[in-house]
Amino acid sequence: MRGEKQKCRLRVSLLHRISKVRTARRDFIAYTLPFAVFMAFLVLCSGLESLFQTSDRLLLSQPRYWIFPLQTVVCAGLLVSFWKCYPFPTFRAWALGALAGIVAFVIWISPQAFFGVPDRTTGFNPEIFRESGPLYAMTVAARFARLVVVVPLIEEIFWRGFLMRYLINEKFTAVVFGSFRPFSFFGVAVLFMLAHSSADWIPALFTGLILNGLAVLTRSLWACVVAHAVANFSLGIYIMATKQWGFW
């Protein structure tokens, strides 16, 4: 009888360990895969642009016009499929997040708006489709969906939700969101900066510090997503108004 009980306990213990390993693996994938896929699309876009830069076909020489919408749909699908893995228990601290987003937006445009840096007019220009009516509207809508919904979710889940905790402990889900350690705090800010175009390094660094500080202050991933979304939405409006497509 005792032997049977011991076997049963061992079996339960083994199943429990397997379950924990599977959960940890699922969480790791949920926090990293959407960002990895997002970056893979950017690499694909850059590679196609280099390969077909002399082509007279727009969809080959400028693949961003179809890759970015596809990237948005695929990454949104990944976010939905992993949604239960993310810590969004309450939508708290959204007002502070919105304020932080406005500050980040002002910092982002300050070189051109206040310090005389040349305008950035080269980039994703939806106006090439203006005469086609519905296609222009769809292009702008897709660009804003990527900018305001998909990018804030993917980047905040990865940078603040995953990496900022992972650099404290490899078992990152055991680390309270917004926990402060100098190495993870400043390391993530620097990596966040380097993930952006070199033209955006200075504002990206300050924005990374603001978002990291917001995470520590509020302990709310939602607040960081709101801040990122507000900053990006404001930037999108600014881009459409000034036609500085390089900010996309």
Secondary structure as UniProt FT lines:
FT   HELIX           2..51
FT   TURN            53..54
FT   HELIX           58..61
FT   HELIX           64..81
FT   HELIX           83..85
FT   HELIX           94..114
FT   HELIX           126..132
FT   HELIX           134..145
FT   HELIX           146..150
FT   HELIX           151..156
FT   HELIX           157..163
FT   HELIX           164..166
FT   TURN            167..168
FT   HELIX           172..174
FT   TURN            177..178
FT   HELIX           182..194
FT   HELIX           198..200
FT   HELIX           201..218
FT   HELIX           221..242
FT   HELIX           245..247
//
